[in-house]
Amino acid sequence: MSDVVLHAPVAGWASGLEEVPDEVFAGRMMGDGIAIDPLAGAIVAPCDGTITLIAQTAHAVTLRAANGAEILIHIGLETVRLGGNGFTARVSKDQQVRTGDVLISFDLDSIALQARSLVTPIVVTNSELFRFVASGSRLVTAGDRIGTVEGISDEAGTESLSTGTESVRAVVVTLPNGLHARPAARIAARAKAFTADLSLRAKGGEARARSPVSVMALDIRAGDRVEIAASGEDAEAAAAAIAALIETELPALEDQPAHAPTAIVPSPAASTEPASIDAEPAPDRIAGVCAVPGLVIGTAIHLRKTVQDVALEGKGVTEERQILEAALSEVRAALAATSAGKQPTAAAIAAAHLELVEDDEIVEAARAGIARGESAGWAWRSAIASVADHLRATGNPLLQERVQDLLDLERQVLAIIAGEQAGSLPDMPADAIVLAEGILPSDVMALTGRIAGLCTVDGGPTSHVAVLAAAAGLPTIVAAGKGLARIREGTRIILDAAAGRIDADPAAEALTAAEARIAAAAETRQRDEDAAKQECRTADGTRIELFANLASVEEAAAAVAVGAEGCGLLRTEFLFLERDTAPDEDEQLSVYQAIADTLGDRPLIVRTLDVGGDKPIPFLPIPHEDNPALGLRGVRTSLWRPDLLDAQLRAVLRVRPAGRCRIMVPMVSGLDELRQVRERARAVASSLGDAAPFELGVMIETPAAAMLVDQLADEADFFSVGTNDLTQYTLAMDRTNALVAAQVDAFHPAVLRLIGTAAAAAARRGRPIGACGGLASDPLGAMLLVGLGLGELSVTAACVPTIKARLRGVTVADCTALAERALAQTSTAAVRRLLDEPSVAPTRLAGASA
């Protein structure tokens, strides 16, 4: 059962399902997956597959992937009640689709004004057969990797066999894209640190580990079994190091965002005529694939490359060898300088190119050509061509995209041999939209900051050309085909990358409309950026701290960028899940310190390990429980395994400056539990010789805790309501049970009353209280929480600007009046009807446009 990589079906902010303001999806009742808050009006296929269901109202679609996984894409929340208005299905049941094909187009603006939320869950519904491994929360563009669907099976772990000075290890590759260019380059770099001969064997082939090209040519993909063979004095250590790199380090690196978030201009009108629909484009319209979204108007400039002439015969082996070595040395120096630069994307690609230009097999092949009497240029071109042909023959699109990297190196070396300036390009107007075939990564680096947009005949959205363009925020379309040649040099064109199209010589009305959209987007973006820098205050000036829920260093950086004022919930489970051993104290410290440093002087609340129940971890075999949700969860697990708790407390208390982190304890149900944690924290602090005070708080997730806030305040410095668990425990409904999941709703009056009770008790004891559950990320939920007396909200990072805008438009008195009316209702449905009343609805719409 092969794994399937899922790609973002729409541009927007990707986050975990737990951030969806809907208990059915947040509780994973329909299955595991990810959610995206969309910024464009078209849903595309996240993978190849067959359409198994298209909702009659066209608000949802399900496709079956090649491995049998059923992928549901549900546009917005409660959008079925729109009756299909604003949605247009572009596919039908049983239709075969390819990744990137448009499935549904929808009117983004219209639906935003009518739906409860536009957040779009992407869910693997047959989760008993498949698991979903997400790539993390971040801003994505359509086509970005968002995770992997893996078949559930008992895979063998690493096997080791060593005989004398030989060692063989076997690993299973889990990288969604397999061992492509950058992983292959990292393997080569690691291999060079050992004296042992190292090779990789897979699918009947063998490659020298020190040769990234040789490794790439094996076409090793996710799920493939690879043997690592080493011989020599340090064979055992060498094989172990490469195995660890493939199994642990590379997957961690691949999870990092490939590029910084870019500004996106939605294309609601254009999305009804998507590029991937099989239709002949209009004479002045060219369709392609969006690589970097954006909308620009500019002048068409063709970038035409000439083939460099090189002589076949050399002037002698010694002279040609010197020419080649000198050229290679100069290219290496340039790449080394770029790889050490401050632009991370260019640096990473340059580092991969540096490994390629130092690849033993390519260099030796070129030297062999010189020995046969060929010129340095001819021999280098021949060596590159041989490897490029091998990569093309694999049929792997990702490896075929790496051919452009090889051709880039070919051109750089040949330019130096010919005495030309590498990377020199003609002057272009500032509004140039470059149309090119065979554009290379070095061209994009040279064009960065000089042009307005890019459209290529060939290439793909995961090519290094696309990655560099994304890092530069350059609107880009790839794979537009030979039709680009029909556009005359100097023609005025509209590049609508989000819609995947170019309009050549557009009518005046189209230009005016595009200019208006660009201006509106710039105004909105500037308003949002300015607002994100401001403190969160209600209309009457009341300060509400607005934090973000985080689970990684990358999420911390992204949260700060959108205006989060701190972290109200650091989910430390991300360090413990999907591994065979617990992270040690130093590993935890390095991550907590990095997150603290990223947040600067903003508050950081670290939740102690919250596992058990629906969050099992392999190295912590909890005895069988008939009802895990009522068993070892949260603080109970920590007190059952105090060694894990002590190591985590030590790591948190070692973060500098001292007292930087607040500690929050989950699933507390009584004062004794909290006292035990405080005593252990005091003992740890004493052992560290740290007299600095620390704050210890309680996550209110059980009705017991909500009712005992006045007692818990004897030991608690602060409180935070976890609305997701509080809801299921209050209503005695399992949010993972599909039969009752729809009723697990935090807007239930009983849940709201418990929150109000807890807030009132905290106020009487002078303790701050906030919320960090899904209710806080719902704009109307945020209003209710403020009205109930909460002064701090921690939300999914993508919701920060919206929640700030919502609260800026209301007073605390408005929120209090709304909360009082909600508390008087008799059912969840009644509360929701209240929130849909005309007197409340305008506030909902204001937030939607913020």
PyMOL commands that set and color helices and strands:
alter all, ss='L'
color gray80, all
select helices_A, chain A and resi 17-19+23-26+79-82+108-114+181-191+212-217+235-254+270-272+317-339+344-357+360-371+376-393+397-401+403-417+441-447+464-471+482-486+508-532+553-561+572-575+585-599+628-630+635-640+642-653+671-687+703-707+709-712+723-731+741-743+749-764+774-777+779-787+797-808+812-823+828-835+841-848
alter helices_A, ss='H'
color red, helices_A
select strands_A, chain A and resi 4-7+12-16+32-38+42-44+49-54+60-65+70-74+87-89+96-97+102-106+120-124+130-134+138-140+145-151+159-163+166-172+197-202+205-208+225-231+285-287+289-292+295-303+432-436+453-456+476-478+492-496+501-504+545-550+567-571+604-607+661-665+696-700+718-721+769-771+792-795
alter strands_A, ss='S'
color yellow, strands_A
deselect
rebuild
show_as cartoon
